């Protein structure tokens, strides 16, 4: 009798689609390794067809202080999978603090005054908008869930457990192909105190990083358990704690945000030009945009105020035109930034990094035409161009 052939299997290997999803997500999200991993694991299970029948694809609770990337990671995943960061049904729970407001979510029952004018937010058609031939998956986001009324809580318990929702007109919505995200800032104040050293007697540099991370996770989870009932916590597949971003991580966020601004410039109707931010200019933006209480959102506001608004003025007054290169540096005298035009009509070859901006044929001032280049920022803020 011939012995059976045995093959060693490796369950750590992921599919090509999942690896591509993971690498794209890591390029957009800074620092939140556990959050990225939870989405990648969920996506792999769904692609393999092993998600639990009769339940949502995943029930994920994201905890952490404001500006740490809880909502951004959902938008980034939607942009990668569906091609649009807005391909999400988003429920702002601050709008559902009273029980009667639940009608805005599921519609009013027949017979109620104005029920025909009250259209439900969550419908089968709305969930199917993001579906493609290859991927039939939907994202449903409940933002700041701790602000919801008891009526929404009761509704959520059924959704998280049975993946079904009954609308006001008795239509049933199937959520078995939906990932349900819930975000909460619970414990955010205590986490910020931990990062800043509480009352100021202990500085963040005095604390071991590993111990601090454990304290942050315990603080957030304990705050959630105090607020949420055990039956709600038992319906969650994963609770992920998002940590406040450190300076080196905010530097990476600055890189990503400046690339996004460059893409916006290249997509404008009248002013496709390049800009570079010097090292001193970047330090100024980081100093202006770093605040532990507000996280990356404060940095984005700093970029809008000190970079986007001035560039808009330069465009509107025709001080920069197609093909120019603008250098942005720190202005020590005025505690701001200076804008200097370094070059004109730069015919720069295009390249396609990931993510890419589609190149378009555009006229330049002296009769020639060049493709709108795709830009990444290198050392000292200099745009890098591949041949």
N, C-alpha and C positions, 0 to 999 in steps of 0.2 A: 504494500500500500504506500503510495507516494505522500509525503508530508505536505500539509497545506502551506502555501506561500504566505508569509507575513510581511506587510509593508508598514514601516514606521510613518505615522501621519504627523503633520505639523499644524495644529489648530491656531497658531499665532499668525499665519499668513493670511493676509486680507486680499479681497478681490481688487482688480485694477481700478474699477469705479470708486471703490471705497478709499483706496490710497490716493487717488486724484482728489476726492472730496476732502480728505484729511489735509493734504498739502495746501489746497486752496484756502481752507479754513484757517490754517495756521498762519498763512500769509496775511490774513485780514484781522486776526485776533491776537492781541499781545498779552502774554503772561498767564492766561486762564487755562492751564493745561487740563485740569479736571473737567471743565466745561466743554472743551473741544473733544476730549475723549468720550464723554457721555453721548454727544451727538454722533460721533463716528461709530460707536458701538451700536447705537439705535439704528443707524442707517444700514449697517452691515446685516443686522438681524432682519430688517425689513426686506432688503434685497434678496436675502436667502429664503424669504417666505416663512420664517420661523416665529414671527410675532404672534402673541396669544390671540386666538380667535375670540370674537365677542368683546374685545377690549381695545382701547386706543393703542396705536403703535407704541406710544410712550407717554408717560406722565412725569414731567420733569419740573422740579421746583428749584428756582435759582434764587439764592439768598446773597446778600452783600450790600455794601454801601452804595449810594448813588454814584454814577460815573465810572463804575468798575466794569461795565460791558455786558450786563445781563440781557438787555434788549438788543444791543448791537450784535451779539453772537447769533441771535435768531434771524435778524435781518441779513447778516452775512451768509448764513446757511441758505436762506431763501434766494439770495442773489446767485449763489453758486448752482443750486439745484434747479431753480425756476427761471433764472435770468432777470429777476426783478426783486430788489430788497423789500418792496411793498406787497409782494404776493403772500400776504399774511392776513388772516382775520384777527384784528387786534381789538380786544375789549379793555377799555380804560376803566378799571374798577372804581375809580374816583367818581365816575358818572352813575354808579349804581349803589349809592349809599342808602337809598330808601327802597322799601319793598315794592312800591308801585312802579318804580323805574325798570323793573324786570321786563315790562312790556316792550321796552326799546330793544331788548335782546331776543325775545321769542315771539313778539307780536301780541296784540290783544285778542282775547277770545271773541267769537262772534256774539253780537248783541251788545257789546260795550261801545259806548259813544266814541266814534272816530276809529274803530278797529280797522277799517279799510285803509286808513291813512298811516297806520302804524306798521311799518314793514320790518320784519325780524332781521337782525344782523347775521345770525347764524342760520344758513339754509343749505340744502344739498347743492344748489346751483352755485352758491358762493364758495363752498368747499371745492367744487370741481373746476373752478377757474384756473387754478394752478396745475391741473393735471395735464400730462403730456402722454404721447403714445408709449413712451418708454417708462415713465414714472408717474404713477397715480398715487400721489401723496399730498397731504394738506397740512398747513401749520395753523394752529389756533393759539393765540397768546392772550392770557389774562394778566394785565400789567398792574402792579401794586395790589395784589390780591387781598392784602390785609385791610383794605378800605372797603371791601364789598359788604353789602347788606346780608342779613341772614337768609333772605329769599334766594340770593345768588349762591350762597354756600350750599343750600339744600339742592339746588339745581346742579351744582358742581359735583356733589357726591354721586349722583346718578350718572353723570357724564363720565367721570373718571373710572367708574366701576363697570358700567354696562355699554359704554360707547354709543348711547342713544340719547336723543333729545326730542321731546314732544313740543311742537310749536303751539301757539295760541289757537290755531285753526285745526289742531289735532294731526297735522302732518308730522311724520317721524323723520328725523335726520340721523343718518348712519355715520358715526365718527370712527369706524374701525380702521380707516385708512388715514387717520389724523394723528399728528403729534401734538400733544397739549402741553404748552409751556406756561408756567406760573412764575411771576417774579415778585419779590418782596424786599423792602429795605429794612425789615425787622432786624434789630441788633446793629444797625449801621452806626448809630451814635456811640455805642460802647466800643465798636471796632475802631472807629476814628480815635477815641480816647486811648485805646491800646497802642495804635500806631504813633500817636503824638506824645505818649508818655503820661497820659492822664492829666494830673494837675500841674505838670511841668517839672516834677522832681526827678523823673527818669526820662532820659532821652531815648529815641528809637534806636540809636546806635549802640546803646548799652545792653540791648536785649538780644539773646540768641535767636537767630532767624527761625530755626526749627520749632523752638518752643513757642515763639510768637504766632507762627502759622497754626499750630495746634490750638492755641487760645482763641484765635480768630474764628476757627471752625466751630469750636465748642460754644462760643458766645452766640454765633448766628443760629446754630441748631437749637440751643436751649431757648432762645427768643421765639423761634418758630413753634416749639413744643408748648410753650406757655400760651401762645395765641391760638394755634390750630388744635382741633380735637383729635384724639387718637384714631378715630375712624377715617378722618381726612388723611392723616399721615400714613396710614396703612394702605391707602390707595395710590401712593406715589411709588414710581419705579426707582427714582433717584433724586436725592437732595444734593445739590451742588452749591458750595460756598465760593463766591467770587471774592478774591482778595483785593485790597486797595493797590493801585499801581505805584511802583517805586520809580525813582528818577530815571533809571536806565530803561525801564519799560515805557515811561512817558516819552523818552527820546525816540523809541521805535514808533510810538503812536504819532509823534510829530512828523517822522519820515513818511508814514502812510498818509497823513492828512495833507502834507505838502504835495504829494503825488496826486491826490484827489483834486486839489486846487489847480494844479497844472493841467489836469484833464479837463476841468471846467473851462479853463482859459482856451485850450485848444478846440473846444467845442462851441465857442462863441461865434456869432455870425460875422463879426468885423475885426476881431483882434487876436488871431492865432499867433502868439509869441511865446518865447521861453523866458523863464526867470530862474535865478539861482539865489539861494540864501546862504550867506557866509556863516562860518562857525560862530562869530560874535552875534550875528543876527539870530541864529538858532538858540544860543544861550539866553538872549533877551526874551524870545518867545517862551522858552521853558520857565524862566523866572516869573514872567507875567502870568503864565498859565498853569502854574503848579499850586494846587491847594488840596490838601488831603480830604477836606470836607466834600469837594465836588468832583474829584477824580478827573477823568479825561474830558468831561464836558467843559470844564473850565479852560482846558488847553484849546479845545475847538473854538470857544468864544474868543480866546486871545488871538488865534489865527485869523478869524473873521474880522476882528477889529483892527489888527495891525497889518494884515496882508491883503485880505480880500477887498475891504472897503477902499484902501488907497489904490489898488489895482483897478477897481471899478472907476474911480475918478480919473485915472490916467487914460483908461479906454474911452470914457465919455468925452474927454477933452482932446482926443487924438494926439496925445503925447507919446503913445506907443502905437505901433502899427504892425502889420503882418511881417513876420520874419525877424523882429527885433529880439535882442537878449537883454534882460533887465537884471541888474545886480541889486540885491536887497541886503543892506548891512546895518549894523547898529549905529544910531546917532547918539553919542554920549552927551552932547550939549542939550538936546531936547528930550532925552529919555524916550526915544522912539526909534524908528527905522528910517533909513534913507533909501531912495530909489534912483539908480543911475543906469542910463541906457549904455550898454557896452558895445553892441553891434547891431547892424541893420541888414535886412534881407538875407538871413542866414539860410542857405539851401542845405539843410541837414538831412542825411539819409534816415529813413524810418526804420523802426524795428518793432517786433511784436513780443514783448515779455508777457507774463501772466500776472494780473489781468491786463488785457490789451485794449487800446483805443483804436477803433477802425480808422485807417488812414484814408484821407479824402484828397482829391485834386483841388488845389486852391490857387487862385491867381496871386502874384506878388506885384509890388509897385512898378518894377521895371520890365514888365511884360512877360517874364518867365513864370513857370508854375512849379510848385514843390508840393510834396505830400505833407500833410500835417503830422509832425513827428510824435512818437510816443516817448515819454520821458520818465527816467528814474533818477533819483538824486544820489550822487556819489559823495566822496569826502569833501568837506568844506562846502557842501550844498551845491556843487557843480552838477548840472544835468549831464547824465551819461547817454551817449548815443552809440548804438551798435551799427556797424556797416553791413 
